[in-house]
Amino acid sequence: MLFRRIEISAFRCFKDRVVIDAIGDGITLLVGDNEEGKSTVLAALQTVLFEKHGVGGAVANAMLPYGSKVRPEITLEFDHDGVNYRLYKAFCQKPEADLKAESGARWSGDAAEEKIREMLEFTPPSKGGAKPDHRGLQALFWVEQGSAYGQPYLNETAKSSLAGALEAEIGTITGGERGRTLIKRIDSRMNEILTPKNRKPAGTYKDAISQATEARGRRDELATRLKNFESKIDVLTKERELLAKLETDDPIGAADKRLEKAKVAVRNVEGLESSRITAEANLKTAQSENKLAETRLDQRQKNRREAKTADQAVAKLKREESAAQDATNGAQKAFDHAEEAHGEARTTLEAAQQDATAARRMADLLRKSEELEAAQVRLKKAETADQKATSLTAKANASPFTQKALEELRRLDGNAREAMARLQAVATRLELAPDKGRRALIDCEAIEAEALTLTEPTRIKLEGYGAIRVTPGGEDLSSRRETAEAAATELKLELDQHGIDNLQDAVRQGGERESWLTEAAIHSTTVKAHAPKGLDALRNEVAGVEAEVRRIEEDMTDGEVPEITANEASDFADDLAQKLKSAETEERRASDDLKETKGVLLTATNDLTGGTNRRKEGEKTAKSLRAALDQIAEETSDNDLNKALDDAIKAVQVASKKVDEIEKALTEIDPDGARRELETATEARGKVEKNLQALRQKVRDREVELRTLGQDDTAAELEIAEGELARAEAQEARLSHEAEALTLLHDTLVGEEQVARETFLGPVRDRIEPYLKRLFPGSELVLDDQTLKITHLRRDGQDEPYERLSIGTREQLAVLVRLAFADLLNENGKQSPIILDDAMVFSDDGRLDEMQRILDRAAERLQILVLTCHERAYFERGWATKRLQDCRG
Amino acid sequence: MSITLLHTADWQLGKPFGSIEGDTAALLREERFEAVKRIAASAQERSVDAVLVAGDVFDSATTPDHTVRRALEAMKAYSGPWVLLPGNHDPAIPESPWTRLKRIGLPDNIIPALVPETILLADDRLAVLPAPLARKNEPDDVTQWMDTAQTPPDIVRVGLAHGSVSNRLPEGDAKNMIADDRAATANLDYLALGDWHGTLEIAPKTWYSGTPEPDRFPRNDPGNVLLVTIEELGATPKLEKVSIGRFQWCRREVACGVGGDEDPTTAIKAAIEDAVDRPDDTLLHLTVSGTVDLAGRQRIESCLDLWQARLKYLNRDLESLIDEPSADDLDAIDKSGFVRTAVDRLKDTADDSADPERDVARTALRILYHEHVAAGS
């Protein structure tokens, strides 16, 4: 559709006829001031196309100009699919609709409405006025005032037209609602058997896995139980066979025979062992007698050796006694000598001690005397300075001109001056310039000054003139004067009290007082320097030193003090102390020698006493041994002893031979082997019987056990469990396969849907891109493929949601999207004019300029009606312009 | 002189039918006792000289007392001798149904043949030479003793054994082997065998009676007992196959996609109807193979759901039925749009024999088709 002419009368603010004609293909600028009716033109276009001529009520009433009952009429001439039409509608009174084609075809009333609806593909309201949903594509392309920055409005007609255009463009269409339903169903089926997030088994699939695991466990348990039963059967079979064999073989009889044989062998061994014990006892007796004879002979020889040894020892002890006597004599001599040397060293030491003490006392006396002299000098200086400080301080304290008194005087003086200045400030100044020879007089006094400052009513006589009375200021002046006088009086009283005439005297005397105090402080510092702890402390110190000097003098016996300094006396005392130290060392050495020789003497004396005693003891022993030896020889002779020994040796030989013979016999019959065999055979007999009994018991026990186990019907249960396991595993496998299939199906569908979405919006993107790059270079506008709404602007990789963009940017983008949609539809044979009613009011100059260029470009293909009150803003573009005021009839 | 025997085997009383799910297993288990009752009635009716049970009387060594007692109860209707032979399912081990039978106490006409010793019956006109199994698998031929078994002269010698006849059986494991010429070498008038569940003459005078109540989807001829009449010594015995079994276990295979456009359910329906005459007593194992489109698969599954409700038991094996989505299937899901693109991608994967995800993609397409149908409805 392309507009060609619009005629409006008696519609809203247009009481009279308004005609906009010769509307061209591209841009037409409709200019009108505020309230002149631009938006009414848009309303008229919406009304003539989308409102039914018979509409009544509030919708019809809104068409009427205010306060009049007329017949609103609108005529629209337009081209559609290359054919020119003229649509006429009248409302309210005698409503009418008439549509005429240039071909001559004509539709009236409802037929005209229906034809329009068919051409523009909109859905009319069932009753009442048309809303945006009922205005077809025009709801998208006609932008009303103040709404340009909102999302482009897409009603069902617009959506379907755009979808149709997109389908025509991209060849295939998306699966749409049906595809999404399928995805939802697949999703829902997946969620029954897989977790949504990680796609782990869930629901029935998870149950199937658990069931298979349980069934496997049950099968394994039963299989084990059956195997256990079968292996026990096998064991029982073998045990029964063994038992039968044993019962035939009679192992107990065989064991008994073996045991009897072993017993006989052991009895034989025991007989021989008894004989051996007797033979061994005989041998031992013979050996003891032999030993006794040998011992007696040995003892005799030993006694002889001992007697001889004792004699030799006595001779040796005598020699040692004599040597000890010599040593004792030598030691006595050495001790006597050492005692003499020690006495001499002691005498020398005592003399040195006396000398050293006298010298030290002399040195102390001299040092203390020097110290006393110095302290007395310091005390004198301190006392002098203290007297001066006390005198100056007393003088300063007698002066009344303290800092505080001075400050008070200064304050009073300042007050008096300030009060006077304030009085002077408001006083009347009178400058006199008398003629030569003339004078001015106050109280008959001629005034000499050239100017007067008057602070009180004054009568002035002017020669040649008479008198004038000057009354300065007013109440303020008199109060200031009183203040000034009071301040002066107060100052005067204070000065009088101190006996001075002015402030300067007070300041001078205050300065003198300060210098006395300073001087007194300097003297106090001197006192402190000489007597840091105070004068009394210093006096005490002097008295103390004096007392000490007196005490040392009294201690000195000879009383004569040599003419030397204290340091020299001290050095002398140090020399004497050194000599004393040498004497002490010498005395210690003599004392050590004395101790040592005394020890040697003692040892030698002890040795001598011990040697004498040992010699006496040895003589006694030797005598005793000799007497004993003589007595034994008398009792048994040496020959008797030798014969007894020979007899004993022979007896041992006989007994030993007997023992050897028995040992040989025992070795031949192996007593240990015989005993072991008896033990083994006894044990074996017991074991054979026990084992046989155990085997019988075992067979019985196993039979009882198997009797119970055999009742369990385990084989049948196992077969059932295997059946259940097979079914559970089949179910698990089926669900696993289904899960894989659902996953593949879901991913494939979702993947393809994504691709389809991207493809679907391709043509829209292609149309927007040329506009967008002029306004927002390098950016991308993203639309929702379902709603076709603008979701965000992508700039420099950042997604900016549409709602967060500035109003200006939003209105520009919304216009661009409409242009793109219009291009798309236009190329697919659906043409609609675009109406922008004050659509770019929020755009800055630069953007507005760019938008105008864009509109220029779009207008090569599209019809655009721009409604504005800012003609100047569009002037330079040279667009076809209709001024509303020119359109009024 | 004539001797009449009823030869049966492989009762496997107490068999649990673990692979059959649901209540059917219990019915099958119960029916085996009913089969024994029918055998007893038949034997009584025909006044046979003896009933020979050639092994596997019980299903396992752990068959409980209750089952053993029920077996005795089921045999009551025939008062003549029953010779019961331990087989590989119920070998004569130290603890077994046989020891339990002994403890429970059994009537005189019930003769467990637990040792290889001749049993004289029918007033000493019949010598039964049993070869019991004393364990599941006997490495040696336990019938060998029959060759040297001494019997009174002029007596019918009948061998009774359980195992596989060497080199004769079409399938089965080579355990408990029996020489195929045993009847001849042991001079037997008849060798009654058990273990093979179908009725089968395996060698001269040597027969498997098969199980009287089928217990698996067979490729042989179960559900019978053999009525054996030996007119005189050395004569070939006369055999009568008597049907005893109740439940029919059928196995059918249907191949789809071979004939072209035909509805696959037509062939399936025909195959089932051909196999089944008493649906309530029929267990069917149906294998459907070949290729089918997605719509066809859905029809097949609906069809089988119907039959599952009608039959005692249906075991459907569709492992070898490969989906081959048709253009119509794919168009039905979507003709265009992203769903169609996804469908085409899955189809490419499903058609690529080298793609490891091939099977998964097929299932994915099947699910999508199902969901499409469900969403549409």
Interface residues (C-beta under 8 A of the other chain):
Chain A: T172 I173 T174 G175 G176 R178 G179 T181 L182 R185 I186 R189 L226 F229 E230 I233 L236 T237 R240 E703 L706 R707 L709 G710 Q711 D712 D713 T714 A715 A716 E717 L718 E719 I720 A721 E722 G723 E724 A726 R727 H737 E738 E740 A741 L742 L744 L745 T748 L749 G751 E752 E753 V755 A756
Chain B: G14 K15 P16 F17 G18 S19 I20 E21 A25 D59 S60 A61 T62 T63 P64 D65 T67 I93 P94 E95 S96 T99 R100 R103 D334 S336 G337 F338 V339 R340 T341 A342 R345 L346 E357 D359 V360 A361 T363 A364 L365 R366 I367 L368 E371 H372 A374 A375
